[in-house]
Amino acid sequence: MTKLLSMNRRNFLQVSAAGLAASALPGLTPTTALAQTALTVGFIYVGPKDDYGYNQAHAEGAAVIKAMPGVTLVEEENVPETVDVQKTMESMINLDGASLVFPTSFGYFDPHMLAMAAKYPDTQFRHCGGLWQAGKHPANTGSYFGYIHQGQYLNGVAAGNATKSKKIGFVAAKPIPQVVQNVNAFLLGARSVDPTITCQVIFTGEWSLAIKEAEATNALVDQGVDVITCHVDSPKVVVETAAGRGAFVCGYHADQSPLAPEKYLTGAEWAWGNVYTDFIKKAQAGEKLGNFVRGGLKDGFVKMSPLGPGVSEKGRKMFDAALAEAMTGKLSVFKGPLKDNKGNAVIAADKAYAEDAIDLESMAYLVEGVVGSTS
């Protein structure tokens, strides 16, 4: 049924454009809809909504706003980062009357969302990620993201207490700044426990490719890594493979503890329900939506999975202390003195980045102690 709806949605404008224009009701334009209590909102996912990962986290957030008065939710899953997503956005706007659209995947932004934003200037588009720039991109577009590297730092604290080999591992998709941040934060959290811990990172080159993710996880375990986390769309394969090999795991995006109840330490999760609720309230009230929206643990953008049975009492105390510091906004993950893994000084001894520092969104270096390369 989902697939059939998907095909109908993407082909709708090709077969029904004339009839749609003739039957459009006067007054129900995206401009007026945004200022009314009644609001139709579109969500687009690059994978399945039950992937135990990126897409599920967004779908859980969408489910929160679906229960809000006056909100009609329109969703489509498994939409590739191609012209297909443009067709999906266009049909949501013209067929369903969506006046606010959330294309959630990284590759939806340019050129796809930007093309639709230019074509439909009265529709609001908000993209998950750090790509929007003031003065460069349309005013009816924007981005939202969370400082989830704080969660990966806390994952690292749990990992640092659990590792016996002093080798932790990271399965990553692509070496873009947001992913690199998470790799670095994971090791820095672990090194707050033991400065001798190292982190091996393997980049698969794909956001979702089960074979490569399984191969990377097995390769890490073969090299003596005994705690693994990841940044891929669906951590399911990494979590199950690592736990099957006897390694501990830290989750990402959503709660994967049901997949490895004995080996799951904790996880860095999105709390998109809070973020989407704020967007919807503003839209229903006719208020301006933020173009550059950010927040971390203390802001309710990010949350941590409950600690699993593999976390020691000492580990729980250290984790709780780091979490409490983060919740006050005083945690600084990236502070000097810090070198990259090539020996270059990257943060001076007297400098500490605020968690909302824009410079962090362009981070391209792996820190000292990370074994791997972004090239």
N, C-alpha and C positions, 0 to 999 in steps of 0.2 A: 504494500500500500504506500509506504514512504517513497519507494522508488518511482511508482507510478505518478504520485503527486509531484515529485521532483521533475520528471520529464514534462509533465503538463505545464509546470510553472516556467521552466526555461524556454519552452516553445510557444508559450501563450501569445506573446506579442507578435510572433511571426504569423500566426493564423487568425488572430482576433483583434488586431489593432484598430481596424476600422469600426468594428462593432462596439469595441470598448469605448471609443471616443464618442460614438453616437448615444451610448446609454449612460454616460457619466452624469451623475446628479449635480446640479448647480450648487455652488456654495461649499461642497465638500472637498476643498483643496487642501494640500499639505499645510499651507500657511495657516488657515483657520483651524485645522485639526490640532495643530500644536498648542494652540491657546485654549483649547477646550478641555473639559474633564475627560471626555472620551478620547482615547489615544490608541492607535494601532502601531505596534512596534515589531520590527523584523530582526530576527537573529539568524546568522548564517554560520555554519560550522564546516570546517574542512574535512572532518572525520565523523564517526558515529558519536551520538550523544552519550553512549554508555561505554566509553573507551577507557575508563579508570584514569583519565588524564585531562589534557588541555580542553578538549571539547566537552567532556562531562562537567568540568568545573564551570564553564560558561553556561551550560544547559541548566545546572543547578541554580545559578544566579538568575537565569531567565524564568525558572519555575517560581522564584520568589515574587517577581513582578507580575507574573500571570495571575496571582491571587489578589493583586491590588485592584480596588474599585476603578472601573472605567477603562481598564487596559485589555486590549485584544492582542494576543501574542501570535505571531506568525513565525514559524521556524522552518529551516531546511538544512539537512545534514548531508555530509559526503559531497560537498560542492568543491571541485578542484580550483586551484589558484590560476584560472584561465579566464577566457571571455565568458565561460559558463557563469561565473559569479556576477558578471554584469547583467546577464539575462535574469538571474535570480533577483538581484536588487531591483531591476526595472519592473519585473512582474509584481514584486511585493508592493512597490509604489503605485503602479497603475491598476493592478488587479485587486489587491487587498486594501489599498488606501493607507499604506504605512507612511508615516511622516517622520519617523525616527528609525534609523537602520543601524544595526551593529554588525558589520562584517568582521568577525572575530580573528581571522587568521592573518598571520604576518604578511603573506604574499598577496592579500586582497587589496592592499593600500594603493600601490602604484604599478600599473596605470588604472586599475579597475575601479576602485572607489573614487579616485580623483575624476575619472571620466564621467561617472554617474553624478558626482557632485556638481560638475559643470553643466550637465544636461538638466539636472533637477535642483536649481538653486534654492527652492523653497522647502526642500527636504533636508533634514539634519542627519549627518553621518558621523558616527564615532567609531574609531578603529582602535583595537587593542594593540598597544606597542608604543615605541618611542619615535615614530617617524614624522609626526606633524611638526611644522615649523611656522611660527608667526611671520607674516609678511610674504611667505612663499606659497602657502596652501590656502585654499578657499575658506572663507569665514564660516561656511555651513558644514565644515569638517572639523575634526579634532581627534585627539588621542587620549587614552586613559591607560594607566599601567600602575603596577604596585612595586614597591621595593622588596621584591621577594628574595633578593639576595640576603636580606635579614633572616628569612626562614632557612636559607641554605647555610648561613653561618650557624644557626642553632642546630641544624642537621649535623654540622661539623662538630659541634660540642658533644652531641650524643655519640657520633662516630669516634671521636677522639677518646672517649671513655670506654668504648666497646672493642676497639681494635687491639689485637694481640701482636700482629705482625708489624704494626706501625706503618702499614701501607693501606691507604684507602683509595677508592676508584670512582671515576666519573665517566658515564656514557653520555656523550653530548652529540647533538645533531650537527649544528654548524657554528663556526667560530665567530659569530656576530657578537657585538658588545654585551647584549643582555645575557647571552649564554656564558661568555667569558667571565662576567661579573659573578655568576653563580658558581662557576668552577673555583674561582679565587676565594670567594666567601666560604665555601665548603671547607677548603684547606685551612683558611685562617681561623675558622671556628675550631677545627681539630687541633691546630697549633696553639690555641689558647689553653689547651689541656696538656699537650706535649709538643714542644717546638721541634722535635726530631721527626715528626710524622711527615710523610710525603704523600702526594696524590698523583696517581696515573690517570690521565685523561685520554679517551679515544673518541675522535670525531667520526661519526658514521657518514656525514654528508647529506643525510636525509632526515626530515622531521618525523617520518614514520616509515620504517622498513624493518619488519620483525627479524628477518634473517640476519641483517647486519647488527642489530641490537643484541641478539642472542650471541653472535660470534664475539662481539666486543666484550660482553659480560663474561663469557667463558675465558676469553683471553686475559682479562683482568684477574680472575680467580687463579688461573694457571700461573700468573706472575706473583702470587702470594697475597693479593689484595683480599681483605676479609670484611670490608664494609664498602658498600656501593650505593651511589645515588645516580641521578640522571637528569638531563634536560632534553627530553624528546616529547612528542605529542602524547603518546600513551606509554607510561612506564610499566605497563602490565608485563611485557616480555622480560624486561630487565629485572623486575621484582621477583617474578616466578623463577627465572633462570638462576639468579643469584642465590635465592633461598634454597633452591634445589641443589645447589652446590655447597650449601652449608655456610654461606656468607650472610652477614647482617645487611639490611637494606634501610635506606632512608627514602621516603617517598617525595613526590613532587606533583604539583597541580591539584590533585585531589587525594582522598584517603584510600590508600592501597592496602591497608592493614588486613582486610579480609583475604587477600591473596597470599599472605605470608604471616599469619598471626604470631608465630613464635619468633620470627626473625626480623619483624618490622620494628625499628627503633622509634621513629617518629617521622613526620613529613612536613614539608613546606607547602601549604595549601593556599589557593586563592579564596577570597571571601567576596566573590563578585556580587552576591545578593545585596550587600550593603552599597556597593558602587552603583549598581543599576537602579536600586530604589531611589537614590539621590537624583540620578538623571531623570527618572520618570516624574518624581515630585516637581522638579523644576519645569519640565515640559508641560505638565498638566496645569501648572500655575502660570504658564506663559512667560516664565523667566528665561533669561539667557543661559544656555548650556555652556559649561566650561569647555574651552578648546584644548587645554593642557591640564589634565587631571591626574594627580599622583597622590600616593599615600602608602604607608607601611603598616607594620603591626599595630602601632598605637592608633592609627586612623581607621582600623577595621578593614583594610584592603587585603590583608594577609592574615593567615592564622596557622597554627601548628596542630598536627595530628596528636592525639593523646599518646603519651609514652607507652611503649610496649614492654613486655616482660623481660626483654634482653637488656634493658637499661638498669645499671646498678644503682644502689642508693647514692653513692658518690656522684654518679652521672646525673641522677635526678636533681640533686642539689645544685650542681653546676649549671645544668640546663635551666632550672627554675630561676637562678640568679641572673643568667644572661637574658632570659625572657622578660624578667621584671625590669631590667635595664632598658631593653628595647621598648617596652610599653611606656616608659617615661620619655622616650625620644632621645635619650642620652647615649645610646649605643652607637659607637662609630666603628664600623667594620673595617674600613680602609683608612689606616693611619700609619704614619711613619715611625721609625725608619722602615722603608719597604723597598725591596729590589724585585725586579722581574726575574724570570727563570734563566735569563742570559747574563745576569749579574749587574744590570744597569739599575742605578737608583731611580725610582719612579715616584716615591713620596718621601719628602724630607722628614727628618726626625721631629721637627716642630710643627708638622702639618697633619691635620686630620680632616677628612672629607665629611661634610654633613651628608646625611643619608639622602637628601634631595638634591645633591650637587649635580648640575647638568653635565659636568665633566665625566661623571660616572657612566653616562649613556653613550660615551664614545670610547670606553675602555677596550683596548685592543691587546693588552699584554697579559700573559700568564705570570703569576707571582712566583717568587723563589719557592722551590719545593714542589711545584707542579711539573710532572714529567710528561711532556707532550709538546705539540707545536700548533700554532694557529695558522701556519702557512700551508 
